[in-house]
């Protein structure tokens, strides 16, 4: 009986665990935009703002880079340290959430009117739809 | 969330207390950085003269960090969002701060009303390049380039109030649906006639908001939510106990 109660509590607690919410509003592999038609505001409405933005003054083109997901920066965990005490520890991955275009999962290229010109997957981790 | 009215009120009160505790903890780290207010003769001149206000945040970026509850441990995840071209934050905050100083009887004009677009771009470039903090000196005042200094003096401006945004940090707590916003900036008041810095310090705009599904809801509609939050936070920072007191515009017994 006690075992069943304990298992119920553990399962309920596990199911209550949260998922990160600061990633893109939609999955990069599931969204579909039309080259020559989609405006950058539609991309922003669908995915959220890009993680990285760059503009070519010469061509007027704008490049928006998106990550697949928010980066893991570290974890905090508690460990019993004896005599009824619990201590918390932190483990860091060394990442600070900043990144460069070369790390982008998908890069959307817009013309000077904000219309989608191209969709690139520099790291080929995501099969982006067009 | 479901529940009785009393349960909802209790939950909202707990979230408010959590926000206050978290902000207090964050701001307590700033207590150790003593800021010297302006000297009394300088304050008199500042109040009598004309000032220009320039707020610059070149990075145009939001840095999110989220604490994700995972039952046996807490994950910290991070991501950035860039908003260049979506919101002219430099213009808006320059105007907000100018209004704040006007409300304190300091005759202040935002720089976009005083400088040409080329001059504004030059000023933004200089403020982007300047290192606000120095390991040896602490906060380093912004040094106004001669050409821009003369351009402002020619317009009858005596002082430049410059604020260089450092980073917009948003920490989200997925368990409570609460986000804390911390936006530090390096503030310098320069007497353009003598090219002397009268005041320099790291200040901050601090606020919080609730979210339903994602802390990034604040990006919707051209960052409307964030704009409103920072506008309110700026107004609050011009209350007696905050920025005016730090600058020395309000005496201790008035604060």
Interface residues (C-beta under 8 A of the other chain):
Chain A: X13 X14 X16 X17 X18 X19 X20 X21 X22 X23 X25 X44 X45 X48 X49 X50 X51 X52 X53 X55 X62 X67 X69 X70 X71 X72 X73 X74 X75 X76 X77 X78 X95 X96 X97 X98 X99
Chain B: X60 X62 X63 X64 X65 X66 X67 X68 X69 X70 X71 X72 X73 X74 X75 X76 X77 X78 X79 X80 X81 X82 X83 X84 X85 X86 X172 X174 X175 X211 X213 X214 X215 X216 X219 X220
